[in-house]
Amino acid sequence: MSFASVADAPSATAAATPRWSDLYIAALARAVSGCGDMLAATALALILVARGENGLAVAGILLAAAVPLVVVGPIAGRLADRVDSRTLIVSVGLVQVGVCVALAFATPPILIIALVATLAVGLAITAPTMSALTPLMVGRQNLAKAGGISQTAATIGMLVAPALGGVLVGAFGSRVPLLIDAGTYLSIPIAGLLIRTRRGGRFRIVPAATSAGAAEATTAATPGRQPVFRMRSDALLWPLMVMIGAVVGAISAVNVIDVFFIRQTLHASATVYGLVAATWIVGMVFGAVIRGRQRRDDVGTAKALLLNNLATGVAITVAGLMPHVGWLVPLWLLGGVLNGMENVAIGVILGSRVPADVRGHASAIFNSIAGGANAFGYLAGGALLAFASPRLLVVACGLAGVTAAAIFGVPLTRAMRRERATSESAVADDPLPRTIAAV
C-alpha cells in the first residue's frame, strides 16, 4: 500500500493489494484493550454493588461510557476524516493510559464517573478512526472476512475478563484490575505507530482493490470543505440504523440490571457472575466467525440484522423467567452469537454503502445512535430498579426488544423490498452481462 502527499499522490487507479498485517495489528490492539475494558467494567460494577450503591450508581458508570459517544460523535467523525489517523490514534491512546491510571486510584463515585466519561471521549475518536481504516486495509470485497477477524480477536480478548475480574476483585479489590486496564491501553498507541495504512491529513491513500477489482483512493479534502454524507439519504441504511437503535434502547437496560438479577435474585457469587458474563462473550466469538464466512448482499445483511434483533429479545425474555443461574448460560451464549454476528454485519454494510472519504463520519453517526440508545436504556434501568424487581425488568427488557424490532422492522422490510426491486430492475435493463459480487 502506498502513501503520498497530495502533491505527488499516485493515480486513483493504481494497483494495490490487501495489507492484512495492518488488520491483524489493529485486531490485536482491539483484543488487548477490550480485555482491559471488560476487566475494569466488571470490577467497577462489583465494587459498587458491594458498597451498597443502588442501580443509579451502576447506571451512572454505564452512562458515562455511552453519553460521550453521542455528544462527541459528530466532531469525532470529522476528526477521523480530516486528521492523520496515526496522529489521532497515538495521541488519544496515550491520554487514555493516563486516565486509566487515575481511575485506579479514584474512590468517590462522581470522580470515577468523570474519568470513565473521559475514556469514552477517547473511544469516540479512536473507534471511527480505526473503522474507517479497515476498508482501506483490505478492500471492500474482504470486509466480511476482515470484520470476522477483528470481532473474533476483540471477543477472545474479552473472554477471560469477566471471570478474571470477579476473581481479582475478590482477592485484591478494584485497584489491580484497573491498573491492568491502564496497561492494556498501551496497545492503542503502539498499534497506531505500527499500522502503515493512513488516511486524513495530508495523505492520499491508494488502498486495496475493491470488489469491482479497481483500487479505491481517498484524496485529502480541500481545506474547509468536506464531502457531504447524510445517512438519512440512504433508503436502506437509515431505517436499518433506526431499527438497531430502537432495539438497543429497549434491551440495554439489562446491562444495569443483570448484576442485581444474578447476584441478588439468583443469589450467585461474584465469580459466577463473571463466568456467566463470559458465556455471552464466548458466543460473540462464534458469531463473529460464522458471519465472517458468509457473503451476502446489502439486503441479505439487513434481513439478517432484523432477525438477529428479534431473536436477541426472545433470548433475554426467556432468561428473565429462569429459576437458576445455570439456565442463563445457554441463553447468554445464544445472545452472544447473535451479538457477534451483528457487530460484523454492521461493519460490512457501513463499509459497503458509505463513500470512502466520509467513513469515519458515518461510523461516528452510528456510534452516536447506539450510544444514545444505550444511554437511554442505562438510565431507565437504573431508575426502574427502585420500583420493580430485577427479574420483572429483565423480562420487560426482552419483550421491549422484540416489540421494537417488530415495529421498526416494518419500514426496514419495505426498504429492503424497494432495494431488491431496484437492483433487479437495473440488472434487467442492462444489456451487458456482468457479475454481481455480494459483499
C-alpha positions in Angstrom: 0.0 0.0 0.0 1.3 3.4 -1.0 1.1 6.7 0.8 1.9 10.1 -0.7 1.2 13.7 -0.1 -1.4 15.3 -2.4 1.3 16.9 -4.5 2.8 13.5 -5.6 -0.2 11.2 -5.0 -0.3 8.2 -7.3 -3.3 7.6 -9.6 -6.6 6.5 -8.2 -6.5 3.5 -10.5 -3.1 2.3 -9.3 -2.9 -1.4 -8.4 -2.9 -2.3 -4.7 -3.1 -5.4 -2.6 -4.7 -6.0 0.8 -2.5 -5.2 3.7 -3.6 -7.9 6.1 -0.7 -7.3 8.6 -2.3 -3.9 9.4 -5.6 -5.5 10.1 -4.0 -8.1 12.4 -2.2 -5.3 14.3 -5.5 -3.4 14.7 -7.3 -6.5 15.8 -4.7 -7.4 18.3 -4.8 -3.9 19.8 -8.6 -4.1 20.0 -8.4 -7.5 21.7 -5.9 -6.4 24.4 -7.6 -3.1 25.1 -11.1 -4.7 25.0 -9.9 -7.3 27.6 -8.8 -4.4 29.9 -12.1 -2.6 29.4 -14.2 -5.6 30.3 -12.0 -6.3 33.3 -12.5 -2.7 34.5 -16.2 -2.7 33.9 -16.7 -6.0 35.8 -14.6 -4.7 38.7 -16.4 -1.4 38.9 -19.9 -3.0 38.8 -19.0 -5.5 41.5 -17.4 -2.9 43.8 -20.4 -0.6 43.5 -22.8 -3.4 44.4 -20.6 -4.5 47.3 -20.6 -0.9 48.6 -24.4 -1.0 48.7 -24.8 1.5 45.9 -28.1 1.5 44.1 -28.9 0.9 40.4 -28.4 4.6 39.6 -24.8 4.4 40.6 -24.2 1.4 38.2 -26.2 3.2 35.6 -24.1 6.3 36.1 -20.9 4.4 35.1 -22.6 3.0 32.0 -24.0 6.3 31.1 -20.5 7.9 31.4 -19.3 5.4 28.9 -22.2 5.9 26.5 -23.1 9.6 26.5 -19.7 10.9 25.1 -20.3 8.8 22.0 -23.4 10.8 21.4 -22.1 14.3 22.3 -18.7 14.0 20.8 -19.7 11.7 17.9 -20.2 14.3 15.2 -17.0 16.1 16.0 -15.1 12.8 16.3 -16.2 11.6 12.9 -15.0 14.8 11.2 -11.6 14.5 13.1 -11.3 10.9 11.9 -11.8 12.0 8.3 -9.6 15.1 8.4 -6.7 14.5 10.8 -3.9 12.0 10.1 -5.1 8.7 11.6 -1.8 7.9 13.2 -1.7 11.2 15.0 -5.2 10.6 16.4 -4.7 7.0 17.5 -1.3 7.6 19.2 -2.1 10.8 21.0 -5.6 9.8 22.2 -4.3 6.4 23.2 -1.6 7.9 25.4 -4.1 10.2 27.1 -6.4 7.1 27.8 -3.5 5.3 29.5 -3.1 8.3 31.9 -6.8 8.4 32.6 -6.9 4.7 33.4 -4.0 5.1 35.9 -6.0 7.9 37.6 -9.1 5.7 37.6 -7.3 3.0 39.6 -6.8 5.5 42.5 -10.2 7.2 42.4 -12.7 6.4 45.1 -15.6 9.0 45.0 -18.3 7.7 42.6 -18.5 11.1 40.9 -14.8 11.1 40.1 -15.0 7.6 38.8 -17.9 8.6 36.5 -15.9 11.7 35.3 -12.8 9.5 34.4 -14.9 6.9 32.7 -16.5 9.6 30.6 -13.1 10.9 29.6 -12.1 7.5 28.5 -15.3 7.3 26.4 -14.4 10.6 24.7 -11.2 8.9 23.6 -13.1 5.9 22.3 -15.5 8.2 20.4 -12.4 9.4 18.5 -10.4 6.2 18.0 -13.3 3.9 17.1 -14.4 5.7 13.9 -10.7 6.3 13.0 -10.0 2.6 13.1 -13.3 1.7 11.5 -12.6 3.9 8.5 -9.2 2.4 8.0 -10.4 -1.2 7.6 -11.8 -0.9 4.1 -8.6 0.7 3.0 -6.5 -2.1 4.5 -8.3 -5.0 2.8 -10.7 -3.7 0.2 -14.5 -3.9 0.1 -14.6 -7.5 -1.1 -12.9 -8.6 2.1 -15.0 -6.6 4.6 -16.9 -9.6 5.9 -13.7 -11.6 6.5 -11.9 -8.6 8.0 -14.9 -7.9 10.3 -14.9 -11.5 11.4 -11.2 -11.4 12.2 -11.4 -8.1 14.1 -14.6 -9.1 16.0 -13.2 -12.5 16.9 -10.0 -11.0 18.2 -11.9 -8.5 20.3 -14.2 -11.1 21.8 -11.4 -13.5 22.6 -9.6 -10.7 24.3 -12.7 -10.0 26.4 -13.4 -13.7 27.0 -11.4 -14.2 30.2 -12.0 -10.7 31.6 -15.4 -11.1 33.4 -14.3 -14.2 35.3 -10.8 -12.8 35.9 -12.4 -9.5 37.1 -14.5 -11.4 39.7 -11.5 -13.3 41.0 -9.3 -10.2 41.2 -11.9 -8.1 42.9 -12.4 -10.8 45.4 -8.7 -11.1 46.1 -7.4 -7.5 45.7 -10.3 -5.1 45.3 -10.7 -2.8 42.3 -7.2 -1.3 42.0 -5.4 -4.2 40.5 -7.8 -4.8 37.6 -8.0 -1.1 36.9 -4.2 -0.9 36.7 -4.2 -3.8 34.4 -6.7 -1.9 32.2 -4.2 1.0 32.1 -1.5 -1.3 30.8 -3.7 -2.8 28.1 -4.4 0.7 26.7 -0.8 1.0 25.7 -1.7 -1.3 22.8 -3.6 1.5 21.1 -0.7 4.0 20.6 1.7 1.1 19.8 -0.8 -0.1 17.1 -1.1 3.5 15.8 2.7 3.6 15.3 2.9 0.1 13.6 -0.1 0.4 11.2 1.1 1.7 7.9 -2.3 2.4 6.4 -3.1 6.0 6.9 -5.9 8.4 6.0 -6.8 12.0 6.7 -4.5 15.0 6.9 -2.0 15.3 4.0 -2.3 11.7 3.0 -3.9 10.4 -0.1 -4.3 6.6 0.2 -4.3 4.0 -2.5 -5.9 1.1 -0.8 -6.6 -2.5 -1.7 -8.7 -3.3 -4.7 -12.4 -3.0 -4.2 -15.0 -5.7 -5.1 -15.1 -4.4 -8.7 -11.3 -5.0 -9.0 -10.3 -1.4 -9.1 -8.3 0.5 -6.4 -10.2 2.9 -4.2 -8.5 6.2 -3.5 -9.1 8.7 -0.7 -8.0 12.1 -1.6 -7.3 14.7 1.1 -10.1 17.2 1.1 -9.6 20.8 0.2 -9.2 22.8 3.4 -12.5 24.0 4.7 -14.5 21.5 2.6 -15.7 18.0 3.5 -17.7 15.6 1.3 -21.4 15.7 2.3 -22.8 12.5 3.6 -26.3 12.1 5.1 -27.2 8.7 6.4 -30.9 9.7 6.1 -30.4 9.9 2.3 -29.6 6.1 2.1 -33.0 4.4 1.7 -31.8 1.1 3.3 -29.1 2.2 5.7 -31.2 4.8 7.6 -34.2 2.5 8.6 -31.7 -0.2 9.5 -29.9 2.2 11.9 -33.2 3.3 13.4 -34.3 -0.2 14.0 -31.0 -1.2 15.6 -31.1 2.0 17.8 -34.6 1.2 18.9 -33.8 -2.3 19.9 -30.6 -1.3 21.7 -32.5 1.3 23.6 -35.1 -1.3 24.7 -32.7 -4.1 25.9 -29.6 -2.2 27.0 -31.1 -1.7 30.5 -30.2 -5.3 31.1 -26.5 -4.2 31.4 -27.5 -2.4 34.5 -30.0 -4.9 35.8 -28.2 -8.2 35.3 -25.6 -7.7 38.1 -28.6 -7.3 40.5 -30.5 -10.2 38.9 -27.6 -12.6 39.1 -26.2 -11.5 42.5 -29.3 -10.8 44.4 -32.3 -12.5 42.8 -30.5 -15.7 41.8 -28.0 -15.5 44.7 -24.9 -16.2 42.7 -21.3 -15.2 43.7 -19.2 -12.6 42.1 -17.2 -15.3 40.4 -20.3 -16.9 39.0 -21.5 -13.5 37.8 -18.2 -13.1 35.9 -18.4 -16.6 34.4 -22.0 -16.0 33.2 -20.9 -12.8 31.6 -18.1 -14.6 29.9 -20.5 -17.0 28.2 -22.0 -14.1 26.2 -18.5 -13.2 25.0 -17.9 -16.9 24.0 -21.0 -16.6 21.9 -19.7 -13.5 20.3 -16.5 -15.3 19.2 -18.6 -18.0 17.4 -21.0 -15.3 16.0 -18.1 -13.3 14.5 -16.6 -16.4 12.9 -19.9 -17.5 11.4 -20.7 -14.1 10.0 -17.2 -13.6 8.7 -17.5 -16.6 6.5 -20.9 -15.5 5.0 -21.2 -13.5 1.8 -24.5 -11.6 1.5 -25.6 -8.5 -0.5 -26.8 -5.5 1.5 -30.5 -6.6 1.5 -29.5 -10.0 2.9 -27.3 -8.3 5.6 -30.2 -6.1 6.6 -32.6 -9.0 6.8 -30.2 -11.0 9.0 -29.8 -8.0 11.3 -33.6 -7.7 11.7 -33.8 -11.4 12.6 -30.9 -11.2 14.9 -32.5 -8.4 16.9 -35.8 -10.3 17.2 -34.0 -13.4 18.4 -32.0 -11.4 21.0 -35.1 -10.0 22.5 -36.6 -13.5 22.8 -33.4 -14.9 24.5 -33.4 -12.1 27.1 -37.1 -12.6 27.8 -36.7 -16.3 28.4 -33.6 -15.6 30.6 -35.7 -13.4 32.9 -38.0 -16.4 33.6 -35.3 -18.8 34.7 -35.2 -20.0 38.3 -31.5 -20.8 38.5 -28.4 -19.0 37.2 -27.3 -22.2 35.3 -30.1 -21.7 32.8 -28.6 -18.3 31.8 -25.5 -19.9 30.3 -27.1 -21.3 27.1 -29.3 -18.2 26.7 -26.4 -15.8 27.2 -24.4 -18.0 24.7 -27.1 -17.6 22.1 -27.3 -13.9 22.8 -23.5 -13.6 22.3 -23.7 -15.5 19.0 -26.3 -13.1 17.7 -24.4 -10.1 19.0 -21.1 -11.2 17.3 -22.9 -11.7 14.0 -24.5 -8.3 14.3 -21.3 -6.4 15.0 -19.6 -7.9 11.9 -22.7 -7.3 9.7 -22.9 -3.6 10.7 -19.3 -3.0 9.8 -19.8 -4.7 6.4 -22.9 -2.7 5.4 -21.3 0.6 6.5 -18.1 -0.2 4.6 -20.1 -1.2 1.6 -22.5 1.7 1.3 -20.6 4.7 2.7 -18.2 6.8 0.5 -14.6 6.3 1.4 -13.9 9.9 2.3 -16.6 10.0 5.0 -16.5 6.6 6.6 -15.2 8.0 9.8 -18.1 10.4 9.9 -20.6 7.6 9.2 -19.1 5.3 11.8 -19.4 8.2 14.4 -23.0 8.7 13.4 -23.8 5.0 14.1 -21.8 5.2 17.4 -23.9 8.2 18.3 -27.2 6.3 17.6 -26.1 3.3 19.5 -24.6 5.4 22.3 -27.7 7.4 22.7 -29.8 4.3 22.8 -27.5 2.7 25.3 -27.7 5.9 27.5 -31.5 5.8 27.5 -31.5 2.1 28.5 -28.9 2.5 31.2 -30.8 5.5 32.7 -34.1 3.7 32.5 -32.7 0.5 34.1 -31.1 2.3 37.0 -34.3 4.3 37.7 -36.7 1.3 37.3 -34.8 -0.8 39.8 -36.2 1.4 42.5 -39.8 0.3 41.5 -39.6 -3.2 40.2 -37.7 -6.5 40.8 -34.7 -7.3 38.6 -36.5 -10.4 37.3 -39.5 -8.5 36.1 -37.3 -5.9 34.5 -35.2 -8.4 32.6 -38.4 -9.9 31.1 -39.7 -6.5 30.3 -36.5 -5.5 28.5 -36.6 -8.7 26.4 -40.3 -8.1 25.4 -39.5 -4.4 24.7 -36.7 -5.6 22.4 -38.9 -7.9 20.4 -41.6 -5.2 20.1 -39.1 -2.6 18.9 -37.7 -4.9 16.3 -41.2 -5.8 15.1 -42.4 -2.2 14.9 -39.3 -0.7 13.3 -38.8 -3.7 11.2 -41.8 -2.8 9.1 -40.2 0.3 7.4 -37.0 -1.7 7.1 -38.7 -4.5 5.4 -40.3 -2.0 2.9 -36.9 -0.5 2.3 -35.4 -4.0 1.6 -38.2 -4.7 -0.9 -37.6 -1.4 -2.7 -33.8 -2.0 -2.7 -34.3 -5.5 -4.1 -36.7 -4.3 -6.8 -34.3 -1.5 -7.8 -31.4 -4.0 -8.1 -33.4 -6.5 -10.1 -34.7 -3.7 -12.4 -31.2 -2.4 -13.0 -29.9 -5.9 -13.9 -32.9 -6.5 -16.3 -32.3 -3.2 -18.1 -28.6 -3.8 -18.5 -28.0 -5.3 -22.0 -24.4 -6.4 -21.0 -24.0 -9.5 -18.7 -22.0 -8.8 -15.6 -21.1 -10.5 -12.3 -22.7 -9.0 -9.2 -20.4 -9.5 -6.2 -22.1 -9.7 -2.8 -20.1 -8.1 -0.1 
